[in-house]
Amino acid sequence: MKRFMAGADVLSKQSDGSTVAGQYAKLGLSLKCANTDRINGWAEILRRLGEVDAEIAPTMFIHSRCGAAG
């Protein structure tokens, strides 16, 4: 089973007691609550982009077809 990260609202109970995560689970998709800590999230992005001067190779790449990468 594949797992996908989503915002915390997917685990909130709806009026009938179900959750969005539960509805997806019935279809074979596991939704897990994402960590939404922005400061540490950006630190992780920067770490994954690497640092040429320190000879730290990147582990994340932004494709040239990305609309904002240009």
mmCIF file as Biopython writes it, N, C-alpha, C and O atoms, coordinates in Angstrom:
data_model
#
loop_
_atom_site.group_PDB
_atom_site.id
_atom_site.type_symbol
_atom_site.label_atom_id
_atom_site.label_alt_id
_atom_site.label_comp_id
_atom_site.label_asym_id
_atom_site.label_entity_id
_atom_site.label_seq_id
_atom_site.pdbx_PDB_ins_code
_atom_site.Cartn_x
_atom_site.Cartn_y
_atom_site.Cartn_z
_atom_site.occupancy
_atom_site.B_iso_or_equiv
_atom_site.auth_seq_id
_atom_site.auth_asym_id
_atom_site.pdbx_PDB_model_num
ATOM 1   N N  . MET A ? 1  ? 0.847   -1.186 0.000   1.0 0.0 1  A 1 
ATOM 2   C CA . MET A ? 1  ? 0.000   0.000  0.000   1.0 0.0 1  A 1 
ATOM 3   C C  . MET A ? 1  ? 0.889   1.245  0.000   1.0 0.0 1  A 1 
ATOM 4   O O  . MET A ? 1  ? 1.813   1.347  0.807   1.0 0.0 1  A 1 
ATOM 5   N N  . LYS A ? 2  ? 0.617   2.177  -0.889  1.0 0.0 2  A 1 
ATOM 6   C CA . LYS A ? 2  ? 1.358   3.437  -0.927  1.0 0.0 2  A 1 
ATOM 7   C C  . LYS A ? 2  ? 0.837   4.363  0.160   1.0 0.0 2  A 1 
ATOM 8   O O  . LYS A ? 2  ? -0.313  4.261  0.588   1.0 0.0 2  A 1 
ATOM 9   N N  . ARG A ? 3  ? 1.703   5.265  0.594   1.0 0.0 3  A 1 
ATOM 10  C CA . ARG A ? 3  ? 1.320   6.206  1.640   1.0 0.0 3  A 1 
ATOM 11  C C  . ARG A ? 3  ? 1.519   7.619  1.117   1.0 0.0 3  A 1 
ATOM 12  O O  . ARG A ? 3  ? 2.527   7.912  0.474   1.0 0.0 3  A 1 
ATOM 13  N N  . PHE A ? 4  ? 0.572   8.484  1.389   1.0 0.0 4  A 1 
ATOM 14  C CA . PHE A ? 4  ? 0.625   9.874  0.964   1.0 0.0 4  A 1 
ATOM 15  C C  . PHE A ? 4  ? 0.477   10.773 2.178   1.0 0.0 4  A 1 
ATOM 16  O O  . PHE A ? 4  ? -0.267  10.461 3.108   1.0 0.0 4  A 1 
ATOM 17  N N  . MET A ? 5  ? 1.189   11.890 2.163   1.0 0.0 5  A 1 
ATOM 18  C CA . MET A ? 5  ? 1.120   12.849 3.265   1.0 0.0 5  A 1 
ATOM 19  C C  . MET A ? 5  ? 0.060   13.897 2.937   1.0 0.0 5  A 1 
ATOM 20  O O  . MET A ? 5  ? -0.096  14.297 1.783   1.0 0.0 5  A 1 
ATOM 21  N N  . ALA A ? 6  ? -0.663  14.334 3.959   1.0 0.0 6  A 1 
ATOM 22  C CA . ALA A ? 6  ? -1.720  15.323 3.773   1.0 0.0 6  A 1 
ATOM 23  C C  . ALA A ? 6  ? -1.808  16.191 5.029   1.0 0.0 6  A 1 
ATOM 24  O O  . ALA A ? 6  ? -1.224  15.866 6.063   1.0 0.0 6  A 1 
ATOM 25  N N  . GLY A ? 7  ? -2.533  17.279 4.929   1.0 0.0 7  A 1 
ATOM 26  C CA . GLY A ? 7  ? -2.727  18.168 6.071   1.0 0.0 7  A 1 
ATOM 27  C C  . GLY A ? 7  ? -3.525  17.497 7.179   1.0 0.0 7  A 1 
ATOM 28  O O  . GLY A ? 7  ? -4.222  16.509 6.949   1.0 0.0 7  A 1 
ATOM 29  N N  . ALA A ? 8  ? -3.415  18.044 8.375   1.0 0.0 8  A 1 
ATOM 30  C CA . ALA A ? 8  ? -4.059  17.454 9.552   1.0 0.0 8  A 1 
ATOM 31  C C  . ALA A ? 8  ? -5.573  17.358 9.420   1.0 0.0 8  A 1 
ATOM 32  O O  . ALA A ? 8  ? -6.195  16.532 10.088  1.0 0.0 8  A 1 
ATOM 33  N N  . ASP A ? 9  ? -6.173  18.178 8.577   1.0 0.0 9  A 1 
ATOM 34  C CA . ASP A ? 9  ? -7.624  18.154 8.432   1.0 0.0 9  A 1 
ATOM 35  C C  . ASP A ? 9  ? -8.145  16.830 7.882   1.0 0.0 9  A 1 
ATOM 36  O O  . ASP A ? 9  ? -9.329  16.531 8.043   1.0 0.0 9  A 1 
ATOM 37  N N  . VAL A ? 10 ? -7.301  16.030 7.241   1.0 0.0 10 A 1 
ATOM 38  C CA . VAL A ? 10 ? -7.767  14.741 6.708   1.0 0.0 10 A 1 
ATOM 39  C C  . VAL A ? 10 ? -8.108  13.765 7.829   1.0 0.0 10 A 1 
ATOM 40  O O  . VAL A ? 10 ? -8.785  12.763 7.597   1.0 0.0 10 A 1 
ATOM 41  N N  . LEU A ? 11 ? -7.640  14.055 9.050   1.0 0.0 11 A 1 
ATOM 42  C CA . LEU A ? 11 ? -7.934  13.179 10.182  1.0 0.0 11 A 1 
ATOM 43  C C  . LEU A ? 11 ? -9.084  13.700 11.042  1.0 0.0 11 A 1 
ATOM 44  O O  . LEU A ? 11 ? -9.477  13.058 12.016  1.0 0.0 11 A 1 
ATOM 45  N N  . SER A ? 12 ? -9.616  14.860 10.679  1.0 0.0 12 A 1 
ATOM 46  C CA . SER A ? 12 ? -10.734 15.442 11.429  1.0 0.0 12 A 1 
ATOM 47  C C  . SER A ? 12 ? -12.010 14.673 11.139  1.0 0.0 12 A 1 
ATOM 48  O O  . SER A ? 12 ? -12.303 14.330 9.993   1.0 0.0 12 A 1 
ATOM 49  N N  . LYS A ? 13 ? -12.767 14.407 12.202  1.0 0.0 13 A 1 
ATOM 50  C CA . LYS A ? 13 ? -14.021 13.672 12.027  1.0 0.0 13 A 1 
ATOM 51  C C  . LYS A ? 13 ? -15.091 14.564 11.412  1.0 0.0 13 A 1 
ATOM 52  O O  . LYS A ? 13 ? -15.276 15.714 11.809  1.0 0.0 13 A 1 
ATOM 53  N N  . GLN A ? 14 ? -15.787 14.002 10.437  1.0 0.0 14 A 1 
ATOM 54  C CA . GLN A ? 14 ? -16.893 14.704 9.804   1.0 0.0 14 A 1 
ATOM 55  C C  . GLN A ? 14 ? -18.155 14.442 10.615  1.0 0.0 14 A 1 
ATOM 56  O O  . GLN A ? 14 ? -18.106 13.697 11.594  1.0 0.0 14 A 1 
ATOM 57  N N  . SER A ? 15 ? -19.271 15.027 10.238  1.0 0.0 15 A 1 
ATOM 58  C CA . SER A ? 15 ? -20.512 14.910 11.009  1.0 0.0 15 A 1 
ATOM 59  C C  . SER A ? 15 ? -20.988 13.465 11.156  1.0 0.0 15 A 1 
ATOM 60  O O  . SER A ? 15 ? -21.672 13.132 12.123  1.0 0.0 15 A 1 
ATOM 61  N N  . ASP A ? 16 ? -20.628 12.607 10.198  1.0 0.0 16 A 1 
ATOM 62  C CA . ASP A ? 16 ? -21.036 11.201 10.290  1.0 0.0 16 A 1 
ATOM 63  C C  . ASP A ? 16 ? -20.004 10.331 11.013  1.0 0.0 16 A 1 
ATOM 64  O O  . ASP A ? 16 ? -20.160 9.112  11.075  1.0 0.0 16 A 1 
ATOM 65  N N  . GLY A ? 17 ? -18.942 10.955 11.566  1.0 0.0 17 A 1 
ATOM 66  C CA . GLY A ? 17 ? -17.919 10.218 12.300  1.0 0.0 17 A 1 
ATOM 67  C C  . GLY A ? 17 ? -16.773 9.711  11.449  1.0 0.0 17 A 1 
ATOM 68  O O  . GLY A ? 17 ? -15.783 9.207  11.981  1.0 0.0 17 A 1 
ATOM 69  N N  . SER A ? 18 ? -16.891 9.835  10.131  1.0 0.0 18 A 1 
ATOM 70  C CA . SER A ? 18 ? -15.822 9.368  9.250   1.0 0.0 18 A 1 
ATOM 71  C C  . SER A ? 18 ? -14.764 10.457 9.083   1.0 0.0 18 A 1 
ATOM 72  O O  . SER A ? 18 ? -14.965 11.604 9.482   1.0 0.0 18 A 1 
ATOM 73  N N  . THR A ? 19 ? -13.647 10.081 8.495   1.0 0.0 19 A 1 
ATOM 74  C CA . THR A ? 19 ? -12.594 11.039 8.173   1.0 0.0 19 A 1 
ATOM 75  C C  . THR A ? 19 ? -12.271 10.914 6.688   1.0 0.0 19 A 1 
ATOM 76  O O  . THR A ? 19 ? -12.552 9.890  6.066   1.0 0.0 19 A 1 
ATOM 77  N N  . VAL A ? 20 ? -11.687 11.948 6.136   1.0 0.0 20 A 1 
ATOM 78  C CA . VAL A ? 20 ? -11.262 11.895 4.740   1.0 0.0 20 A 1 
ATOM 79  C C  . VAL A ? 20 ? -10.213 10.791 4.582   1.0 0.0 20 A 1 
ATOM 80  O O  . VAL A ? 20 ? -10.223 10.059 3.592   1.0 0.0 20 A 1 
ATOM 81  N N  . ALA A ? 21 ? -9.311  10.672 5.555   1.0 0.0 21 A 1 
ATOM 82  C CA . ALA A ? 21 ? -8.289  9.628  5.505   1.0 0.0 21 A 1 
ATOM 83  C C  . ALA A ? 21 ? -8.931  8.247  5.472   1.0 0.0 21 A 1 
ATOM 84  O O  . ALA A ? 21 ? -8.468  7.359  4.755   1.0 0.0 21 A 1 
ATOM 85  N N  . GLY A ? 22 ? -9.992  8.067  6.242   1.0 0.0 22 A 1 
ATOM 86  C CA . GLY A ? 22 ? -10.706 6.784  6.251   1.0 0.0 22 A 1 
ATOM 87  C C  . GLY A ? 22 ? -11.360 6.482  4.916   1.0 0.0 22 A 1 
ATOM 88  O O  . GLY A ? 22 ? -11.385 5.333  4.473   1.0 0.0 22 A 1 
ATOM 89  N N  . GLN A ? 23 ? -11.888 7.513  4.277   1.0 0.0 23 A 1 
ATOM 90  C CA . GLN A ? 23 ? -12.509 7.317  2.970   1.0 0.0 23 A 1 
ATOM 91  C C  . GLN A ? 23 ? -11.479 6.907  1.930   1.0 0.0 23 A 1 
ATOM 92  O O  . GLN A ? 23 ? -11.747 6.041  1.098   1.0 0.0 23 A 1 
ATOM 93  N N  . TYR A ? 24 ? -10.298 7.525  1.972   1.0 0.0 24 A 1 
ATOM 94  C CA . TYR A ? 24 ? -9.228  7.141  1.044   1.0 0.0 24 A 1 
ATOM 95  C C  . TYR A ? 24 ? -8.705  5.742  1.355   1.0 0.0 24 A 1 
ATOM 96  O O  . TYR A ? 24 ? -8.358  4.988  0.446   1.0 0.0 24 A 1 
ATOM 97  N N  . ALA A ? 25 ? -8.650  5.397  2.635   1.0 0.0 25 A 1 
ATOM 98  C CA . ALA A ? 25 ? -8.159  4.074  3.028   1.0 0.0 25 A 1 
ATOM 99  C C  . ALA A ? 25 ? -9.028  2.972  2.419   1.0 0.0 25 A 1 
ATOM 100 O O  . ALA A ? 25 ? -8.517  1.917  2.043   1.0 0.0 25 A 1 
ATOM 101 N N  . LYS A ? 26 ? -10.324 3.210  2.323   1.0 0.0 26 A 1 
ATOM 102 C CA . LYS A ? 26 ? -11.221 2.228  1.703   1.0 0.0 26 A 1 
ATOM 103 C C  . LYS A ? 26 ? -10.882 2.009  0.236   1.0 0.0 26 A 1 
ATOM 104 O O  . LYS A ? 26 ? -11.219 0.972  -0.335  1.0 0.0 26 A 1 
ATOM 105 N N  . LEU A ? 27 ? -10.216 2.983  -0.375  1.0 0.0 27 A 1 
ATOM 106 C CA . LEU A ? 27 ? -9.807  2.875  -1.777  1.0 0.0 27 A 1 
ATOM 107 C C  . LEU A ? 27 ? -8.359  2.393  -1.917  1.0 0.0 27 A 1 
ATOM 108 O O  . LEU A ? 27 ? -7.826  2.322  -3.024  1.0 0.0 27 A 1 
ATOM 109 N N  . GLY A ? 28 ? -7.726  2.062  -0.780  1.0 0.0 28 A 1 
ATOM 110 C CA . GLY A ? 28 ? -6.371  1.534  -0.805  1.0 0.0 28 A 1 
ATOM 111 C C  . GLY A ? 28 ? -5.280  2.581  -0.716  1.0 0.0 28 A 1 
ATOM 112 O O  . GLY A ? 28 ? -4.109  2.273  -0.940  1.0 0.0 28 A 1 
ATOM 113 N N  . LEU A ? 29 ? -5.645  3.824  -0.389  1.0 0.0 29 A 1 
ATOM 114 C CA . LEU A ? 29 ? -4.654  4.904  -0.265  1.0 0.0 29 A 1 
ATOM 115 C C  . LEU A ? 29 ? -4.535  5.318  1.197   1.0 0.0 29 A 1 
ATOM 116 O O  . LEU A ? 29 ? -5.522  5.709  1.820   1.0 0.0 29 A 1 
ATOM 117 N N  . SER A ? 30 ? -3.342  5.231  1.732   1.0 0.0 30 A 1 
ATOM 118 C CA . SER A ? 30 ? -3.095  5.574  3.127   1.0 0.0 30 A 1 
ATOM 119 C C  . SER A ? 30 ? -2.651  7.028  3.220   1.0 0.0 30 A 1 
ATOM 120 O O  . SER A ? 30 ? -1.591  7.389  2.709   1.0 0.0 30 A 1 
ATOM 121 N N  . LEU A ? 31 ? -3.456  7.863  3.871   1.0 0.0 31 A 1 
ATOM 122 C CA . LEU A ? 31 ? -3.108  9.265  4.079   1.0 0.0 31 A 1 
ATOM 123 C C  . LEU A ? 31 ? -2.569  9.416  5.492   1.0 0.0 31 A 1 
ATOM 124 O O  . LEU A ? 31 ? -3.237  9.039  6.455   1.0 0.0 31 A 1 
ATOM 125 N N  . LYS A ? 32 ? -1.370  9.963  5.623   1.0 0.0 32 A 1 
ATOM 126 C CA . LYS A ? 32 ? -0.754  10.212 6.918   1.0 0.0 32 A 1 
ATOM 127 C C  . LYS A ? 32 ? -0.635  11.719 7.119   1.0 0.0 32 A 1 
ATOM 128 O O  . LYS A ? 32 ? -0.473  12.478 6.164   1.0 0.0 32 A 1 
ATOM 129 N N  . CYS A ? 33 ? -0.717  12.130 8.363   1.0 0.0 33 A 1 
ATOM 130 C CA . CYS A ? 33 ? -0.633  13.547 8.691   1.0 0.0 33 A 1 
ATOM 131 C C  . CYS A ? 33 ? 0.783   14.058 8.453   1.0 0.0 33 A 1 
ATOM 132 O O  . CYS A ? 33 ? 1.751   13.514 8.985   1.0 0.0 33 A 1 
ATOM 133 N N  . ALA A ? 34 ? 0.890   15.111 7.648   1.0 0.0 34 A 1 
ATOM 134 C CA . ALA A ? 34 ? 2.183   15.708 7.331   1.0 0.0 34 A 1 
ATOM 135 C C  . ALA A ? 34 ? 2.656   16.602 8.470   1.0 0.0 34 A 1 
ATOM 136 O O  . ALA A ? 34 ? 1.844   17.178 9.195   1.0 0.0 34 A 1 
ATOM 137 N N  . ASN A ? 35 ? 3.947   16.712 8.622   1.0 0.0 35 A 1 
ATOM 138 C CA . ASN A ? 35 ? 4.531   17.656 9.558   1.0 0.0 35 A 1 
ATOM 139 C C  . ASN A ? 35 ? 4.467   19.027 8.887   1.0 0.0 35 A 1 
ATOM 140 O O  . ASN A ? 35 ? 5.052   19.217 7.820   1.0 0.0 35 A 1 
ATOM 141 N N  . THR A ? 36 ? 3.779   19.967 9.487   1.0 0.0 36 A 1 
ATOM 142 C CA . THR A ? 36 ? 3.607   21.280 8.872   1.0 0.0 36 A 1 
ATOM 143 C C  . THR A ? 36 ? 4.447   22.358 9.558   1.0 0.0 36 A 1 
ATOM 144 O O  . THR A ? 36 ? 4.107   23.540 9.500   1.0 0.0 36 A 1 
ATOM 145 N N  . ASP A ? 37 ? 5.525   21.960 10.195  1.0 0.0 37 A 1 
ATOM 146 C CA . ASP A ? 37 ? 6.446   22.887 10.844  1.0 0.0 37 A 1 
ATOM 147 C C  . ASP A ? 37 ? 7.238   23.609 9.757   1.0 0.0 37 A 1 
ATOM 148 O O  . ASP A ? 37 ? 8.175   23.044 9.194   1.0 0.0 37 A 1 
ATOM 149 N N  . ARG A ? 38 ? 6.870   24.851 9.461   1.0 0.0 38 A 1 
ATOM 150 C CA . ARG A ? 38 ? 7.467   25.573 8.326   1.0 0.0 38 A 1 
ATOM 151 C C  . ARG A ? 38 ? 8.950   25.856 8.493   1.0 0.0 38 A 1 
ATOM 152 O O  . ARG A ? 38 ? 9.705   25.727 7.529   1.0 0.0 38 A 1 
ATOM 153 N N  . ILE A ? 39 ? 9.381   26.230 9.662   1.0 0.0 39 A 1 
ATOM 154 C CA . ILE A ? 39 ? 10.797  26.582 9.858   1.0 0.0 39 A 1 
ATOM 155 C C  . ILE A ? 39 ? 11.682  25.369 9.632   1.0 0.0 39 A 1 
ATOM 156 O O  . ILE A ? 39 ? 12.648  25.439 8.873   1.0 0.0 39 A 1 
ATOM 157 N N  . ASN A ? 40 ? 11.364  24.263 10.281  1.0 0.0 40 A 1 
ATOM 158 C CA . ASN A ? 40 ? 12.161  23.059 10.084  1.0 0.0 40 A 1 
ATOM 159 C C  . ASN A ? 40 ? 11.965  22.486 8.688   1.0 0.0 40 A 1 
ATOM 160 O O  . ASN A ? 40 ? 12.866  21.840 8.152   1.0 0.0 40 A 1 
ATOM 161 N N  . GLY A ? 41 ? 10.807  22.714 8.100   1.0 0.0 41 A 1 
ATOM 162 C CA . GLY A ? 41 ? 10.559  22.264 6.731   1.0 0.0 41 A 1 
ATOM 163 C C  . GLY A ? 41 ? 11.482  22.951 5.739   1.0 0.0 41 A 1 
ATOM 164 O O  . GLY A ? 41 ? 12.059  22.301 4.867   1.0 0.0 41 A 1 
ATOM 165 N N  . TRP A ? 42 ? 11.623  24.262 5.873   1.0 0.0 42 A 1 
ATOM 166 C CA . TRP A ? 42 ? 12.535  24.993 4.983   1.0 0.0 42 A 1 
ATOM 167 C C  . TRP A ? 42 ? 13.985  24.605 5.238   1.0 0.0 42 A 1 
ATOM 168 O O  . TRP A ? 42 ? 14.787  24.546 4.306   1.0 0.0 42 A 1 
ATOM 169 N N  . ALA A ? 43 ? 14.323  24.342 6.486   1.0 0.0 43 A 1 
ATOM 170 C CA . ALA A ? 43 ? 15.686  23.878 6.795   1.0 0.0 43 A 1 
ATOM 171 C C  . ALA A ? 43 ? 15.955  22.549 6.091   1.0 0.0 43 A 1 
ATOM 172 O O  . ALA A ? 43 ? 17.056  22.317 5.592   1.0 0.0 43 A 1 
ATOM 173 N N  . GLU A ? 44 ? 14.960  21.692 6.055   1.0 0.0 44 A 1 
ATOM 174 C CA . GLU A ? 44 ? 15.111  20.399 5.376   1.0 0.0 44 A 1 
ATOM 175 C C  . GLU A ? 44 ? 15.261  20.587 3.866   1.0 0.0 44 A 1 
ATOM 176 O O  . GLU A ? 44 ? 16.069  19.907 3.235   1.0 0.0 44 A 1 
ATOM 177 N N  . ILE A ? 45 ? 14.490  21.501 3.288   1.0 0.0 45 A 1 
ATOM 178 C CA . ILE A ? 45 ? 14.616  21.792 1.848   1.0 0.0 45 A 1 
ATOM 179 C C  . ILE A ? 45 ? 16.035  22.269 1.541   1.0 0.0 45 A 1 
ATOM 180 O O  . ILE A ? 45 ? 16.668  21.782 0.605   1.0 0.0 45 A 1 
ATOM 181 N N  . LEU A ? 46 ? 16.529  23.216 2.327   1.0 0.0 46 A 1 
ATOM 182 C CA . LEU A ? 46 ? 17.880  23.737 2.106   1.0 0.0 46 A 1 
ATOM 183 C C  . LEU A ? 46 ? 18.926  22.635 2.243   1.0 0.0 46 A 1 
ATOM 184 O O  . LEU A ? 46 ? 19.876  22.579 1.462   1.0 0.0 46 A 1 
ATOM 185 N N  . ARG A ? 47 ? 18.758  21.759 3.233   1.0 0.0 47 A 1 
ATOM 186 C CA . ARG A ? 47 ? 19.699  20.650 3.419   1.0 0.0 47 A 1 
ATOM 187 C C  . ARG A ? 47 ? 19.690  19.745 2.199   1.0 0.0 47 A 1 
ATOM 188 O O  . ARG A ? 47 ? 20.747  19.318 1.733   1.0 0.0 47 A 1 
ATOM 189 N N  . ARG A ? 48 ? 18.508  19.450 1.681   1.0 0.0 48 A 1 
ATOM 190 C CA . ARG A ? 48 ? 18.392  18.549 0.542   1.0 0.0 48 A 1 
ATOM 191 C C  . ARG A ? 48 ? 18.913  19.165 -0.761  1.0 0.0 48 A 1 
ATOM 192 O O  . ARG A ? 48 ? 19.275  18.434 -1.683  1.0 0.0 48 A 1 
ATOM 193 N N  . LEU A ? 49 ? 18.954  20.482 -0.848  1.0 0.0 49 A 1 
ATOM 194 C CA . LEU A ? 49 ? 19.501  21.126 -2.040  1.0 0.0 49 A 1 
ATOM 195 C C  . LEU A ? 49 ? 21.026  21.042 -2.077  1.0 0.0 49 A 1 
ATOM 196 O O  . LEU A ? 49 ? 21.635  21.305 -3.113  1.0 0.0 49 A 1 
ATOM 197 N N  . GLY A ? 50 ? 21.646  20.677 -0.951  1.0 0.0 50 A 1 
ATOM 198 C CA . GLY A ? 50 ? 23.097  20.507 -0.901  1.0 0.0 50 A 1 
ATOM 199 C C  . GLY A ? 50 ? 23.824  21.823 -0.776  1.0 0.0 50 A 1 
ATOM 200 O O  . GLY A ? 50 ? 23.217  22.893 -0.719  1.0 0.0 50 A 1 
ATOM 201 N N  . GLU A ? 51 ? 25.159  21.719 -0.733  1.0 0.0 51 A 1 
ATOM 202 C CA . GLU A ? 51 ? 25.991  22.917 -0.633  1.0 0.0 51 A 1 
ATOM 203 C C  . GLU A ? 51 ? 27.301  22.636 -1.366  1.0 0.0 51 A 1 
ATOM 204 O O  . GLU A ? 51 ? 28.146  21.877 -0.891  1.0 0.0 51 A 1 
ATOM 205 N N  . VAL A ? 52 ? 27.452  23.259 -2.522  1.0 0.0 52 A 1 
ATOM 206 C CA . VAL A ? 52 ? 28.601  23.008 -3.388  1.0 0.0 52 A 1 
ATOM 207 C C  . VAL A ? 52 ? 29.916  23.306 -2.668  1.0 0.0 52 A 1 
ATOM 208 O O  . VAL A ? 52 ? 30.844  22.498 -2.727  1.0 0.0 52 A 1 
ATOM 209 N N  . ASP A ? 53 ? 30.011  24.451 -1.990  1.0 0.0 53 A 1 
ATOM 210 C CA . ASP A ? 53 ? 31.262  24.842 -1.332  1.0 0.0 53 A 1 
ATOM 211 C C  . ASP A ? 53 ? 31.692  23.845 -0.260  1.0 0.0 53 A 1 
ATOM 212 O O  . ASP A ? 53 ? 32.887  23.660 -0.032  1.0 0.0 53 A 1 
ATOM 213 N N  . ALA A ? 54 ? 30.732  23.205 0.397   1.0 0.0 54 A 1 
ATOM 214 C CA . ALA A ? 54 ? 31.044  22.230 1.449   1.0 0.0 54 A 1 
ATOM 215 C C  . ALA A ? 54 ? 31.087  20.804 0.899   1.0 0.0 54 A 1 
ATOM 216 O O  . ALA A ? 54 ? 31.215  19.843 1.657   1.0 0.0 54 A 1 
ATOM 217 N N  . GLU A ? 55 ? 30.979  20.677 -0.418  1.0 0.0 55 A 1 
ATOM 218 C CA . GLU A ? 55 ? 30.986  19.378 -1.096  1.0 0.0 55 A 1 
ATOM 219 C C  . GLU A ? 55 ? 29.881  18.449 -0.593  1.0 0.0 55 A 1 
ATOM 220 O O  . GLU A ? 55 ? 30.077  17.241 -0.459  1.0 0.0 55 A 1 
ATOM 221 N N  . ILE A ? 56 ? 28.718  19.039 -0.319  1.0 0.0 56 A 1 
ATOM 222 C CA . ILE A ? 56 ? 27.542  18.263 0.086   1.0 0.0 56 A 1 
ATOM 223 C C  . ILE A ? 56 ? 26.644  18.146 -1.136  1.0 0.0 56 A 1 
ATOM 224 O O  . ILE A ? 56 ? 26.108  19.140 -1.625  1.0 0.0 56 A 1 
ATOM 225 N N  . ALA A ? 57 ? 26.486  16.916 -1.623  1.0 0.0 57 A 1 
ATOM 226 C CA . ALA A ? 57 ? 25.691  16.666 -2.832  1.0 0.0 57 A 1 
ATOM 227 C C  . ALA A ? 57 ? 24.200  16.858 -2.543  1.0 0.0 57 A 1 
ATOM 228 O O  . ALA A ? 57 ? 23.725  16.523 -1.458  1.0 0.0 57 A 1 
ATOM 229 N N  . PRO A ? 58 ? 23.472  17.393 -3.511  1.0 0.0 58 A 1 
ATOM 230 C CA . PRO A ? 58 ? 22.021  17.536 -3.320  1.0 0.0 58 A 1 
ATOM 231 C C  . PRO A ? 58 ? 21.318  16.177 -3.353  1.0 0.0 58 A 1 
ATOM 232 O O  . PRO A ? 58 ? 21.766  15.239 -4.012  1.0 0.0 58 A 1 
ATOM 233 N N  . THR A ? 59 ? 20.216  16.102 -2.629  1.0 0.0 59 A 1 
ATOM 234 C CA . THR A ? 59 ? 19.377  14.900 -2.665  1.0 0.0 59 A 1 
ATOM 235 C C  . THR A ? 59 ? 17.988  15.241 -3.189  1.0 0.0 59 A 1 
ATOM 236 O O  . THR A ? 59 ? 17.109  14.381 -3.241  1.0 0.0 59 A 1 
ATOM 237 N N  . MET A ? 60 ? 17.796  16.501 -3.576  1.0 0.0 60 A 1 
ATOM 238 C CA . MET A ? 60 ? 16.531  16.948 -4.149  1.0 0.0 60 A 1 
ATOM 239 C C  . MET A ? 60 ? 16.858  17.857 -5.329  1.0 0.0 60 A 1 
ATOM 240 O O  . MET A ? 60 ? 17.790  18.660 -5.271  1.0 0.0 60 A 1 
ATOM 241 N N  . PHE A ? 61 ? 16.094  17.722 -6.380  1.0 0.0 61 A 1 
ATOM 242 C CA . PHE A ? 61 ? 16.326  18.511 -7.580  1.0 0.0 61 A 1 
ATOM 243 C C  . PHE A ? 61 ? 15.014  19.144 -8.031  1.0 0.0 61 A 1 
ATOM 244 O O  . PHE A ? 61 ? 13.946  18.561 -7.847  1.0 0.0 61 A 1 
ATOM 245 N N  . ILE A ? 62 ? 15.092  20.328 -8.618  1.0 0.0 62 A 1 
ATOM 246 C CA . ILE A ? 62 ? 13.915  20.996 -9.172  1.0 0.0 62 A 1 
ATOM 247 C C  . ILE A ? 62 ? 14.066  20.914 -10.682 1.0 0.0 62 A 1 
ATOM 248 O O  . ILE A ? 62 ? 15.036  21.420 -11.244 1.0 0.0 62 A 1 
ATOM 249 N N  . HIS A ? 63 ? 13.114  20.283 -11.327 1.0 0.0 63 A 1 
ATOM 250 C CA . HIS A ? 63 ? 13.181  20.057 -12.759 1.0 0.0 63 A 1 
ATOM 251 C C  . HIS A ? 63 ? 13.068  21.381 -13.526 1.0 0.0 63 A 1 
ATOM 252 O O  . HIS A ? 63 ? 12.349  22.290 -13.111 1.0 0.0 63 A 1 
ATOM 253 N N  . SER A ? 64 ? 13.771  21.472 -14.624 1.0 0.0 64 A 1 
ATOM 254 C CA . SER A ? 64 ? 13.777  22.698 -15.425 1.0 0.0 64 A 1 
ATOM 255 C C  . SER A ? 64 ? 12.388  23.040 -15.963 1.0 0.0 64 A 1 
ATOM 256 O O  . SER A ? 64 ? 12.132  24.193 -16.310 1.0 0.0 64 A 1 
ATOM 257 N N  . ARG A ? 65 ? 11.493  22.062 -16.037 1.0 0.0 65 A 1 
ATOM 258 C CA . ARG A ? 65 ? 10.126  22.327 -16.510 1.0 0.0 65 A 1 
ATOM 259 C C  . ARG A ? 65 ? 9.224   22.905 -15.416 1.0 0.0 65 A 1 
ATOM 260 O O  . ARG A ? 65 ? 8.072   23.248 -15.681 1.0 0.0 65 A 1 
ATOM 261 N N  . CYS A ? 66 ? 9.732   23.010 -14.218 1.0 0.0 66 A 1 
ATOM 262 C CA . CYS A ? 66 ? 8.960   23.612 -13.138 1.0 0.0 66 A 1 
ATOM 263 C C  . CYS A ? 66 ? 8.711   25.082 -13.488 1.0 0.0 66 A 1 
ATOM 264 O O  . CYS A ? 66 ? 9.654   25.804 -13.812 1.0 0.0 66 A 1 
ATOM 265 N N  . GLY A ? 67 ? 7.480   25.525 -13.429 1.0 0.0 67 A 1 
ATOM 266 C CA . GLY A ? 67 ? 7.117   26.878 -13.837 1.0 0.0 67 A 1 
ATOM 267 C C  . GLY A ? 67 ? 7.815   27.968 -13.051 1.0 0.0 67 A 1 
ATOM 268 O O  . GLY A ? 67 ? 8.026   29.062 -13.574 1.0 0.0 67 A 1 
ATOM 269 N N  . ALA A ? 68 ? 8.176   27.698 -11.817 1.0 0.0 68 A 1 
ATOM 270 C CA . ALA A ? 68 ? 8.797   28.714 -10.972 1.0 0.0 68 A 1 
ATOM 271 C C  . ALA A ? 68 ? 10.313  28.641 -11.004 1.0 0.0 68 A 1 
ATOM 272 O O  . ALA A ? 68 ? 10.974  29.441 -10.343 1.0 0.0 68 A 1 
ATOM 273 N N  . ALA A ? 69 ? 10.880  27.711 -11.747 1.0 0.0 69 A 1 
ATOM 274 C CA . ALA A ? 69 ? 12.331  27.504 -11.714 1.0 0.0 69 A 1 
ATOM 275 C C  . ALA A ? 69 ? 13.015  28.184 -12.890 1.0 0.0 69 A 1 
ATOM 276 O O  . ALA A ? 69 ? 13.879  27.567 -13.514 1.0 0.0 69 A 1 
ATOM 277 N N  . GLY A ? 70 ? 12.701  29.318 -13.195 1.0 0.0 70 A 1 
ATOM 278 C CA . GLY A ? 70 ? 13.311  29.756 -14.377 1.0 0.0 70 A 1 
ATOM 279 C C  . GLY A ? 70 ? 13.885  31.024 -14.552 1.0 0.0 70 A 1 
ATOM 280 O O  . GLY A ? 70 ? 14.401  31.326 -15.628 1.0 0.0 70 A 1 
#
